Amino acid sequence: METHPVVMEINEPSMDGARTQPAVVVLAVAFALGMLGDGLLRATPWGLNFTMCTAGLALSVMWVARWIEPERTRSNAALLALAVLFAAGCTWRDSATLKALDVLAVILTLALAAWRTQGGSLMVAGVLGYVRGAGRVAAQTLFGGLGFSCRDAARIQLPSRSWRHMASVAVGGLLALPLLVAFGALLVSADAIFGQFVVHLIDVGFTTVVSHVLLTALLAWLADGYLRSLLLRPRPVTPPRTSELGFSLGGIEIGTVLGCLNILFLAFIVVQFRYFFGGTAQVQVAPGLSYAVYARRGFFELVMVAALVLPLLLLADWLLRKETRRTACRILSGTLVAMLMVIMVSALQRMRLYQCEYGLTELRLYTTAFMGWLAVVFVWFTVTVLRGRRERFVFGALVAGGVAVVALHAVNPDALIVRVNVAHAQTGRTFDARYATSLSADAAPALLEALPALQSVEQNRIVAALRKKWLDEAGDWRNWNWARAEAKQRVTQHAAGELAQRRGVSKE
């Protein structure tokens, strides 16, 4: 009877060194990645170092998989390359929000790669399938690593002569330790220069050493668990479990829920329709209604409504009994989506009014982008779920999310915020220079370009803040970032040009 070599390697307590070789190689690569991460990721904020670590992980997977199972190398090449692409965003932009999205995208892409090697289907899988796959990979990464690896390493049989040599070295080291301490103390007392040399040699900082050891061990543990889930886990022989629950609901129950929500949404649209698109005029005539109440608060509440309706509709379609006629429920779901689109347009209108009055911020911009992604997802929902293709929904939603992340990097949100707020100030409203200078390095070039359009007080405040922030920045090659390098260069050039201009004026 044939057995899978990977299964025997992991699960059987064999003393055959050939069988344990892949696991030992994975363990060695994991420790190498742990040391790489300890050396690079300590420099913050992350930039080039995060990209290098992600690329190192991807290259390690490709190298180890070439001789363990070449098929897994070919199937995961695109996902690993995509993870490196998302990680490169940390080297491109400096916005903390964009970097958080990059890290999240890298984690999700790597998890999908591991799940795919274990038999997961990315394009045809329901929400529960993705949740199970992600949970399985997370559990394997967190808990399936070094415990098994150390057991595999202990199975390797070394020649008896090697064991004797290692034991002899250990005994000799133990015997030499008290002698080194005694004679070393005498020699240190005998010569002050030698004493300073020894003190400097051993004064490496206990806390620093412990932190390096702990971080390396943690990263190695995670890398080993992930590499095992990606390379050493066998593909499941049994077919994947279905995404159905042990209970379901009939069309009347689901239709009643959807019908009630349709009535609620319709009532909201009817009552609010006269100032859904009324704008400033309706805000002015409504007693006690200010921009802050009408636009800011209403916008975020409507975004929350849109975000909650999506999982509700997915759950309703999931719980609907198989033998039930789905036409009526899908019509109700489609009607609800249509009304939700009207509410989302209203929310965007409210944000436009609020932006015209108070300007743009990161929270307002990213929430608007999130609503744009939701709109695309709802369209994809009607194309897939409402047409009986629910298993294709999650893949399209994730693709739309990845495209949105790349689009945000291309737009450069911080620079866009500066440009919008400068245009807003040119209409006679105030410009918040303190907030503008608190943005990341992505905003620095736009701020310098906008100086001629601002008042002298704001110009001086912006120039002083940018110089304080970027002229004295020490920097580290590990966290090098294109946006920070450009900001420092542009601020330096601006300072040099201003100095040259002052010298020219003084000579005249």
C-alpha positions in Angstrom: 0.0 0.0 0.0 1.4 3.4 -1.0 1.7 6.1 1.6 2.3 9.8 1.1 5.9 10.5 2.0 5.0 13.8 3.6 2.5 12.2 5.9 5.0 9.6 7.0 7.6 12.2 7.6 5.4 14.3 9.9 3.4 11.7 11.7 5.5 8.6 12.0 8.3 8.4 14.6 10.9 7.1 12.2 14.6 7.3 12.7 15.3 7.5 9.0 17.3 10.7 8.4 16.2 10.8 4.8 12.6 11.1 5.8 13.1 13.9 8.3 15.4 15.9 5.9 12.6 18.1 4.5 11.4 19.0 8.0 14.9 19.8 9.2 15.5 22.0 6.1 12.3 23.8 6.8 13.4 24.3 10.4 16.8 25.7 9.3 15.2 28.1 6.8 12.7 29.2 9.5 15.6 30.1 11.8 17.3 32.0 9.0 14.1 33.9 8.4 13.8 34.6 12.1 17.3 36.1 12.2 16.6 38.1 9.0 13.4 39.5 10.5 15.2 40.4 13.8 17.9 42.2 11.9 15.5 44.1 9.6 12.2 44.7 11.3 13.5 46.5 14.3 13.9 49.6 12.3 10.6 51.5 12.3 8.5 52.8 10.6 8.6 49.9 8.2 9.7 50.4 4.6 12.3 48.6 2.6 12.8 46.1 5.5 9.3 44.8 5.3 9.5 44.3 1.6 12.8 42.5 2.0 11.5 40.2 4.6 8.4 39.3 2.5 10.6 38.7 -0.5 12.9 36.5 1.6 10.0 34.4 2.7 8.7 34.1 -0.8 12.1 33.1 -2.2 12.5 30.6 0.7 9.2 29.0 -0.1 10.1 28.8 -3.8 13.6 27.3 -3.1 12.4 24.7 -0.6 9.4 23.7 -2.7 11.5 23.1 -5.7 12.8 19.8 -4.3 10.0 18.9 -1.8 7.1 19.3 -4.3 7.7 21.3 -7.5 4.0 21.4 -8.2 3.4 23.7 -5.2 6.1 26.1 -6.5 4.2 26.6 -9.8 0.8 26.9 -8.2 1.9 29.5 -5.6 4.2 31.6 -7.7 1.5 34.2 -8.6 0.3 34.5 -5.0 3.8 34.9 -3.6 4.6 37.5 -6.2 1.4 39.3 -5.3 2.4 39.3 -1.6 5.7 40.9 -2.5 3.9 43.5 -4.6 1.7 44.4 -1.6 4.8 44.5 0.6 6.5 46.9 -1.8 3.7 49.4 -1.0 5.5 50.0 2.4 8.6 51.0 0.4 6.5 53.3 -1.9 4.2 55.2 0.4 4.6 56.5 4.0 1.0 56.7 5.1 0.4 54.6 8.2 -3.0 53.7 7.0 -1.7 52.5 3.6 1.0 50.5 5.4 -1.5 48.8 7.6 -3.5 47.9 4.5 -0.3 46.6 2.9 0.5 44.3 5.9 -3.0 43.0 6.0 -3.0 42.3 2.2 0.3 40.4 2.6 -1.0 38.3 5.5 -4.2 37.4 3.6 -2.3 36.6 0.4 0.2 34.3 2.2 -2.7 32.6 4.0 -4.5 32.0 0.7 -1.3 30.5 -0.8 -1.1 28.0 2.1 -4.8 27.2 2.0 -4.5 26.6 -1.8 -1.8 24.0 -1.4 -4.0 22.1 1.1 -6.7 21.8 -1.5 -8.6 25.0 -1.1 -10.2 26.5 -4.2 -9.9 30.3 -4.3 -12.3 31.0 -7.2 -15.0 28.6 -6.0 -15.4 28.7 -2.3 -18.0 30.2 0.1 -17.5 32.5 3.0 -17.3 29.6 5.4 -14.7 27.9 3.2 -12.5 31.0 3.3 -13.0 31.3 7.1 -12.1 27.7 7.7 -9.1 27.9 5.4 -7.8 31.1 7.1 -8.4 29.7 10.5 -6.6 26.4 9.7 -3.6 28.2 8.3 -3.5 30.6 11.3 -3.6 27.6 13.7 -0.9 25.8 11.8 1.3 28.9 11.8 0.8 29.7 15.5 0.9 26.2 16.9 2.2 23.7 14.3 5.8 24.8 14.0 8.8 24.3 16.3 7.3 21.6 18.5 7.2 19.1 15.6 10.4 20.5 14.1 12.5 19.9 17.2 11.1 16.3 17.4 12.1 15.8 13.7 15.5 17.2 14.3 16.0 14.9 17.3 15.4 11.8 15.1 18.5 12.4 13.0 21.1 9.8 13.8 24.6 11.2 14.0 27.6 8.9 13.9 28.8 7.8 17.3 32.1 9.5 16.9 30.3 12.8 16.4 28.4 12.3 19.6 31.6 11.5 21.5 33.3 14.7 20.2 30.4 16.9 21.1 30.2 15.4 24.6 34.0 15.9 25.1 33.7 19.6 24.0 30.8 20.1 26.4 32.7 18.6 29.3 35.8 20.6 28.5 33.8 23.8 28.4 32.3 23.2 31.8 35.8 22.5 33.3 37.2 25.6 31.7 34.5 28.0 32.9 35.6 28.4 36.5 39.2 28.7 35.5 38.4 31.4 33.0 36.5 33.4 35.7 39.2 33.1 38.3 42.2 33.9 36.1 40.2 36.5 34.2 39.5 38.4 37.4 43.2 38.4 38.3 44.2 39.7 34.9 41.6 42.4 34.9 42.8 43.6 38.3 46.4 43.5 37.1 46.0 45.8 34.1 43.5 48.6 33.7 43.5 48.7 29.9 42.9 44.9 29.7 40.1 45.4 32.3 38.4 48.0 30.2 38.7 45.7 27.2 37.1 42.9 29.0 34.3 45.1 30.5 33.6 46.5 27.0 33.6 42.9 25.6 31.1 41.5 28.0 29.0 44.6 28.4 26.6 43.8 25.5 23.4 44.6 27.4 21.5 41.7 28.8 18.1 43.2 27.9 19.2 43.8 24.3 20.4 40.2 24.0 17.2 38.8 25.4 15.1 40.9 23.1 17.0 39.7 20.1 16.7 36.1 21.1 13.0 36.4 21.8 12.2 38.2 18.6 14.3 35.8 16.5 12.6 32.8 18.2 9.1 34.3 17.7 9.7 35.0 14.0 11.3 31.6 13.5 8.4 29.9 15.2 5.9 31.7 12.9 8.0 31.1 9.8 8.4 27.4 10.6 4.7 26.9 11.2 3.8 28.8 8.0 6.3 26.9 5.9 5.1 23.6 7.2 1.5 24.6 6.4 2.5 25.6 2.9 5.0 22.9 2.0 4.7 19.8 4.3 0.9 19.6 4.8 -0.6 16.9 2.5 -3.5 17.7 0.2 -6.7 16.4 1.7 -7.9 13.1 0.3 -11.5 13.5 1.3 -13.6 16.1 -0.5 -14.0 19.5 1.3 -16.9 19.9 3.6 -19.9 21.8 2.4 -20.7 25.2 3.6 -24.2 24.3 4.8 -25.2 24.5 8.4 -27.1 21.9 10.3 -30.2 24.0 10.2 -31.9 26.2 7.6 -34.9 28.5 7.2 -37.8 28.5 4.7 -38.6 31.1 2.2 -41.4 32.6 4.3 -39.1 33.2 7.2 -36.3 34.7 5.1 -38.8 36.6 2.9 -40.4 38.1 6.0 -37.0 39.4 7.3 -36.1 40.8 3.9 -39.5 42.3 3.4 -39.4 44.1 6.7 -36.0 45.6 5.9 -37.3 46.7 2.5 -40.2 48.5 4.1 -37.8 50.2 6.6 -35.4 51.3 3.9 -38.2 52.5 1.7 -39.7 54.5 4.6 -36.3 56.1 5.2 -35.8 57.0 1.6 -39.3 58.5 1.3 -39.0 60.6 4.5 -35.5 61.8 3.7 -35.9 62.2 -0.1 -36.7 65.9 0.0 -33.2 66.7 1.4 -31.4 63.6 0.2 -30.1 65.7 -2.7 -31.2 69.1 -1.4 -27.8 70.1 -0.2 -27.2 73.4 1.4 -30.7 74.8 1.0 -32.4 72.0 3.0 -29.8 72.2 5.7 -30.4 75.9 6.1 -34.2 75.6 6.4 -34.2 72.6 8.8 -34.4 73.9 12.4 -31.4 72.9 14.5 -29.8 71.0 11.6 -26.1 71.9 11.1 -23.5 70.6 8.7 -21.9 68.6 11.4 -25.2 66.8 12.2 -26.4 66.5 8.7 -23.2 65.5 6.9 -20.6 64.0 9.3 -22.8 62.1 11.6 -25.3 61.0 8.9 -22.5 59.8 6.6 -20.9 57.4 9.1 -24.2 56.0 10.2 -25.1 55.3 6.5 -21.7 53.7 5.9 -22.4 51.4 8.9 -25.8 50.5 7.5 -24.2 49.6 4.1 -21.5 47.5 5.8 -24.0 45.5 7.9 -26.4 44.8 5.1 -23.9 42.8 3.1 -23.2 40.0 5.7 -26.9 40.0 6.4 -27.8 39.2 2.8 -25.1 36.6 2.6 -26.4 34.9 5.7 -30.0 35.0 4.5 -29.0 33.3 1.2 -26.9 30.8 3.1 -29.7 29.8 5.5 -32.4 29.5 2.9 -33.5 25.9 2.6 -32.3 24.2 -0.6 -35.7 22.9 -1.7 -37.3 26.4 -1.3 -38.1 28.5 -4.3 -35.5 31.3 -4.1 -37.0 33.7 -6.7 -39.1 35.8 -4.3 -36.2 36.0 -1.7 -33.7 37.0 -4.4 -36.1 39.7 -5.7 -36.4 41.1 -2.2 -32.6 41.0 -1.8 -32.1 42.8 -5.1 -34.7 45.4 -4.2 -32.9 45.9 -0.9 -29.5 46.3 -2.7 -31.1 48.9 -5.0 -32.4 51.0 -2.2 -29.1 50.6 -0.4 -27.4 52.1 -3.4 -29.7 55.1 -3.1 -28.7 55.5 0.5 -25.0 55.2 -0.4 -25.4 58.0 -2.9 -27.0 60.1 -0.2 -24.1 59.3 2.1 -21.6 60.4 -0.6 -23.6 63.6 -1.1 -23.5 64.3 2.6 -19.7 63.8 2.7 -19.4 66.2 -0.3 -21.3 68.9 1.6 -19.2 68.3 4.7 -16.0 68.4 2.7 -17.0 71.7 1.0 -17.5 73.2 4.4 -14.7 71.7 6.5 -12.2 70.2 4.1 -10.9 66.6 3.8 -9.2 64.3 6.3 -7.8 60.8 6.3 -10.9 59.4 8.1 -13.3 61.0 5.6 -11.2 59.9 2.6 -10.7 56.3 3.6 -14.3 55.9 4.7 -15.4 57.2 1.3 -13.0 54.7 -0.4 -14.4 52.0 1.7 -17.9 52.9 0.6 -16.7 52.8 -3.0 -15.4 49.3 -2.5 -18.7 48.3 -0.9 -20.6 49.6 -4.0 -18.5 47.4 -6.2 -19.0 44.4 -3.9 -22.8 44.9 -4.0 -22.7 44.9 -7.8 -20.7 41.7 -7.6 -23.2 40.3 -5.1 -26.1 40.8 -7.6 -24.0 39.1 -10.3 -23.0 36.0 -8.2 -25.2 35.4 -5.1 -28.5 36.5 -6.6 -27.8 34.3 -9.6 -27.1 31.2 -7.6 -23.3 31.5 -7.7 -22.6 32.3 -4.1 -19.3 30.3 -4.1 -17.7 32.8 -6.4 -18.6 35.9 -4.4 -15.7 36.0 -1.9 -12.9 35.7 -4.5 -14.3 38.6 -6.4 -14.7 40.7 -3.3 -11.1 40.0 -2.3 -9.9 40.9 -5.8 -11.8 44.2 -5.6 -10.2 44.9 -2.2 -6.7 44.3 -3.7 -7.4 46.6 -6.6 -8.7 49.2 -4.1 -5.5 49.0 -2.1 -3.3 49.4 -5.3 -5.5 52.3 -6.4 -5.1 54.1 -3.1 -1.4 53.9 -3.4 -1.6 55.4 -6.9 -3.8 58.2 -5.8 -1.6 59.1 -2.8 -4.3 60.0 -0.2 -2.2 62.4 1.9 -1.2 64.5 -1.1 -4.8 64.5 -2.3 -5.9 65.7 1.1 -3.4 68.6 0.9 -4.5 69.6 -2.6 -8.2 69.5 -1.7 -7.8 71.5 1.4 -5.6 74.1 -0.4 -8.3 74.5 -3.0 -10.8 74.7 -0.1 -8.8 77.5 1.5 -8.7 79.5 -1.8 -12.5 79.9 -1.5 -12.0 82.0 1.6 -12.1 79.2 4.2 -9.4 78.4 6.7 -6.4 76.0 6.1 -5.4 73.7 9.0 -1.6 73.9 8.7 -1.1 71.9 11.9 -3.1 69.0 10.5 -1.5 69.2 7.1 2.0 69.0 8.6 1.0 66.0 10.8 0.4 63.9 7.6 3.0 61.5 6.4 5.9 62.2 4.0 3.5 61.6 1.1 2.1 65.1 1.8 5.4 67.0 1.9 5.9 67.6 -1.9 2.3 68.8 -2.2 2.7 71.1 0.8 5.7 72.7 -0.8 4.0 73.2 -4.1 1.0 74.7 -2.4 3.0 77.4 -0.4 2.4 80.2 -2.9 -1.4 79.8 -2.6 -1.4 80.1 1.2 -1.0 83.1 3.5 2.4 84.0 4.9 1.6 82.9 8.4 0.6 79.4 7.2 3.6 79.3 4.9 6.0 80.0 7.8 4.3 77.4 9.9 4.4 74.7 7.2 8.1 75.4 6.3 9.2 75.3 9.9 7.3 72.1 10.6 8.7 70.4 7.5 12.2 71.4 8.1 12.1 70.3 11.7 10.6 67.0 10.6 12.8 66.1 7.6 16.0 68.0 7.7 17.2 66.5 10.9 15.8 63.0 10.2 18.6 60.5 10.7 17.1 57.6 8.7 18.1 54.0 8.4 18.7 52.0 5.3 16.4 49.2 6.6 13.3 51.4 6.8 14.2 53.4 3.7 11.1 54.6 2.0 10.7 56.4 -1.4 8.2 58.9 0.0 10.4 59.8 2.9 13.5 60.1 0.7 11.6 62.4 -1.7 10.3 64.5 1.2 13.7 65.0 2.7 15.2 65.8 -0.8 12.4 68.3 -1.6 12.6 70.0 1.8 16.4 70.2 1.6 16.2 71.8 -1.9 13.6 74.3 -0.7 15.8 75.3 2.2 18.8 75.7 0.0 16.9 77.7 -2.6 15.5 80.0 0.1 19.0 80.5 1.6 20.4 81.3 -1.9 17.7 83.8 -2.5 18.4 85.6 0.8 22.1 85.8 0.0 21.3 87.3 -3.4 19.0 89.9 -1.8 21.7 90.8 0.8 24.3 91.3 -1.9 22.1 93.7 -3.7 
